[in-house]
Amino acid sequence: MLRVVVVGGGAAGFFTAINLAELCKYTEVILIEKTHKLLTKVLVSGGGRCNVTHACFDNGLLVSNYPRGGKELRSAFSKFTTTDTVEWFKKRRINLKTESDGRMFPESNTSETIANGLLQMAHDLNVKVKTSITIKEIIINKDKSFTLKTDTDYSPQCDKLIIACGGNAKPESYNWIRNTGHSIVTPVPSLFTFNIPNNELTKLMGVSVPHAKIKIANTKLETEGPLLITHWGLSGPAVLKASAWGARMLNEMNYNFTVQVNWLPSYKEEGLRNLFIEYKESNAAKNIGGNCPVEIPKRLWEFFLHKTSINETNRWADIPKKQINLLINTLLNDAYEVKGKTTFKEEFVTCGGVSLKEIDFSTMQSKLVPNLYFAGEVLDIDGVTGGFNFQNAWTTAWIAAQGIGTSINQ
Ligand SMILES: Cc1cc2nc3c(=O)[nH]c(=O)nc-3n(C[C@H](O)[C@H](O)[C@H](O)COP(=O)(O)OP(=O)(O)OC[C@H]3O[C@@H](n4cnc5c(N)ncnc54)[C@H](O)[C@@H]3O)c2cc1C
């Protein structure tokens, strides 16, 4: 009987094992996980709800959500994309629902539905799951099979091997993979929030705007989206997107940089000035603190008045043009010194990993070592938040399973 070993008991490992066991009834599928827990990230993901995928059904658009791997995923998504994920789970009686921002969750609203579902499927298909075993070394045998060295006495041999061990920001954690001849693109964290220590802004924690534009000073990196003020700095989709697209660059800057914020990107400077002048004329007797001409939270408006030394009890009529210009400039060209980053609890990933140049994306097989396959975050692929990282795991795992299945069933 042929034997396949899957390394990693996460989303990609389970998805490969299940699809493979379905395809190859007479193949022994063994899944090895280093911790004593399975599907840990699936369980904690999406704040315990598991953001399984994203309701983006155009592959051209879908790939634009991957700062790394988008090009390679284009062909991969033509084989297994978001619609296939939805169908795959539906066929197995797990329905997904879409939220207004496009994120898709299990209808039950709990990640346990996904984790328990995958565990049950693996069990029903006789996947042999072994926990608390760490793969330490891969020995490539003369007949192109593998012998795996672990941190225990267990040392299985297998005909095909899939590495689905996830990402890790520590470069040395990839040594056992590097020893097979594969290159590892230096891993750095992605999806984090910005620390702005000792700034009055953080007193507004909890305040958010639905649409802001941020730019990392002296770079071309610019993102838009909701922006959230936290007790340590800035978060929200605009920041997370910047942290993903700029993961490597911001790491090189040692997370010390200036972030420029445009709190009202839908206005041009001239338009905003005209609006303020008209508002001033028609609200001359009203106080500026309680009467804001633009759609921003009241606390943020008061913060900007304070920042530009405008007394909020003053009447609009008494605000000189110079101060109005200063206020407009702050709303459109605000800036903060970022010193450090904080992990975004909802989702974080690794930028970097196994070089994509060495992988055949039609099967996920290594171009260097026959019978060796890769799936999930261990690859140099990562997406922005919203379900794109799991979609990478489902897609690459499904292709790996088909690739191995086809070669076994030939
Ligand atoms: C808190 C958090 C929330 C997230 N939420 C979402 C979300 O809602 N939506 C989304 O799309 N993405 C989310 N992500 C990202 C997503 O979870 C990952 O991209 C995805 O889990 C990657 O799957 P994987 O199977 O490749 O790796 P992992 O899930 O990391 O699984 C790899 C497994 O391999 C094991 N392993 C590692 N090395 C070895 C070894 N040498 N031997 C044996 N086993 C080994 C690890 O212990 C681990 O269990 C979240 C991430 C985090 C951290």
The ligand as an SDF file (V2000), in Angstrom:
LIG
                    3D

 53 58  0  0  0  0  0  0  0  0999 V2000
   -5.1480   34.6070   15.1570 C   0  0  0  0  0  0  0  0  0  0  0  0
   -5.2760   34.3080   13.6750 C   0  0  0  0  0  0  0  0  0  0  0  0
   -6.5140   34.4440   13.0660 C   0  0  0  0  0  0  0  0  0  0  0  0
   -6.6380   34.2000   11.6810 C   0  0  0  0  0  0  0  0  0  0  0  0
   -7.8620   34.3530   11.0970 N   0  0  0  0  0  0  0  0  0  0  0  0
   -8.0050   34.1360    9.7660 C   0  0  0  0  0  0  0  0  0  0  0  0
   -9.2570   34.2340    9.1300 C   0  0  0  0  0  0  0  0  0  0  0  0
  -10.2810   34.4440    9.7750 O   0  0  0  0  0  0  0  0  0  0  0  0
   -9.3010   34.0470    7.7750 N   0  0  0  0  0  0  0  0  0  0  0  0
   -8.1930   33.7550    7.0270 C   0  0  0  0  0  0  0  0  0  0  0  0
   -8.2930   33.6050    5.8120 O   0  0  0  0  0  0  0  0  0  0  0  0
   -6.9950   33.6030    7.6190 N   0  0  0  0  0  0  0  0  0  0  0  0
   -6.8720   33.7660    8.9590 C   0  0  0  0  0  0  0  0  0  0  0  0
   -5.6520   33.6190    9.5490 N   0  0  0  0  0  0  0  0  0  0  0  0
   -4.5400   33.1280    8.7330 C   0  0  0  0  0  0  0  0  0  0  0  0
   -4.7510   31.6160    8.5600 C   0  0  0  0  0  0  0  0  0  0  0  0
   -5.0880   31.0750    9.8160 O   0  0  0  0  0  0  0  0  0  0  0  0
   -3.5000   30.9460    8.0170 C   0  0  0  0  0  0  0  0  0  0  0  0
   -3.1070   31.5570    6.8230 O   0  0  0  0  0  0  0  0  0  0  0  0
   -3.7960   29.4620    7.7820 C   0  0  0  0  0  0  0  0  0  0  0  0
   -4.1600   28.8620    9.0060 O   0  0  0  0  0  0  0  0  0  0  0  0
   -2.6080   28.7450    7.1960 C   0  0  0  0  0  0  0  0  0  0  0  0
   -2.9000   27.3920    7.1830 O   0  0  0  0  0  0  0  0  0  0  0  0
   -1.7310   26.3270    7.1210 P   0  0  0  0  0  0  0  0  0  0  0  0
   -2.3860   25.0020    7.2690 O   0  0  0  0  0  0  0  0  0  0  0  0
   -0.8900   26.5940    5.9580 O   0  0  0  0  0  0  0  0  0  0  0  0
   -0.8330   26.6220    8.4030 O   0  0  0  0  0  0  0  0  0  0  0  0
   -1.1870   26.5060    9.9520 P   0  0  0  0  0  0  0  0  0  0  0  0
   -2.6180   26.7420   10.2030 O   0  0  0  0  0  0  0  0  0  0  0  0
   -0.2080   27.3680   10.6420 O   0  0  0  0  0  0  0  0  0  0  0  0
   -0.9040   24.9760   10.2820 O   0  0  0  0  0  0  0  0  0  0  0  0
    0.3950   24.4340   10.2300 C   0  0  0  0  0  0  0  0  0  0  0  0
    0.5240   23.3610   11.2750 C   0  0  0  0  0  0  0  0  0  0  0  0
    1.7660   22.6860   11.0980 O   0  0  0  0  0  0  0  0  0  0  0  0
    2.3360   22.4130   12.3530 C   0  0  0  0  0  0  0  0  0  0  0  0
    3.7870   22.2510   12.1860 N   0  0  0  0  0  0  0  0  0  0  0  0
    4.7040   23.2200   11.9680 C   0  0  0  0  0  0  0  0  0  0  0  0
    5.9270   22.6960   11.8500 N   0  0  0  0  0  0  0  0  0  0  0  0
    5.7950   21.3570   12.0030 C   0  0  0  0  0  0  0  0  0  0  0  0
    6.7280   20.2640   12.0090 C   0  0  0  0  0  0  0  0  0  0  0  0
    8.0460   20.4680   11.8110 N   0  0  0  0  0  0  0  0  0  0  0  0
    6.2460   19.0320   12.2220 N   0  0  0  0  0  0  0  0  0  0  0  0
    4.9150   18.8100   12.4140 C   0  0  0  0  0  0  0  0  0  0  0  0
    4.0070   19.8070   12.4160 N   0  0  0  0  0  0  0  0  0  0  0  0
    4.4300   21.0650   12.2060 C   0  0  0  0  0  0  0  0  0  0  0  0
    1.9520   23.6160   13.1870 C   0  0  0  0  0  0  0  0  0  0  0  0
    1.9720   23.3140   14.5740 O   0  0  0  0  0  0  0  0  0  0  0  0
    0.5340   23.9070   12.6770 C   0  0  0  0  0  0  0  0  0  0  0  0
   -0.4540   23.2560   13.4410 O   0  0  0  0  0  0  0  0  0  0  0  0
   -5.5050   33.8170   10.9280 C   0  0  0  0  0  0  0  0  0  0  0  0
   -4.2660   33.6720   11.5610 C   0  0  0  0  0  0  0  0  0  0  0  0
   -4.1400   33.8980   12.9220 C   0  0  0  0  0  0  0  0  0  0  0  0
   -2.8150   33.7170   13.5790 C   0  0  0  0  0  0  0  0  0  0  0  0
  1  2  1  0
  2  3  1  0
  2 52  2  0
  3  4  2  0
  4  5  1  0
  4 50  1  0
  5  6  2  0
  6  7  1  0
  6 13  1  0
  7  8  2  0
  7  9  1  0
  9 10  1  0
 10 11  2  0
 10 12  1  0
 12 13  2  0
 13 14  1  0
 14 15  1  0
 14 50  1  0
 15 16  1  0
 16 17  1  0
 16 18  1  0
 18 19  1  0
 18 20  1  0
 20 21  1  0
 20 22  1  0
 22 23  1  0
 23 24  1  0
 24 25  2  0
 24 26  1  0
 24 27  1  0
 27 28  1  0
 28 29  2  0
 28 30  1  0
 28 31  1  0
 31 32  1  0
 32 33  1  0
 33 34  1  0
 33 48  1  0
 34 35  1  0
 35 36  1  0
 35 46  1  0
 36 37  1  0
 36 45  1  0
 37 38  2  0
 38 39  1  0
 39 40  1  0
 39 45  2  0
 40 41  1  0
 40 42  2  0
 42 43  1  0
 43 44  2  0
 44 45  1  0
 46 47  1  0
 46 48  1  0
 48 49  1  0
 50 51  2  0
 51 52  1  0
 52 53  1  0
M  END
$$$$
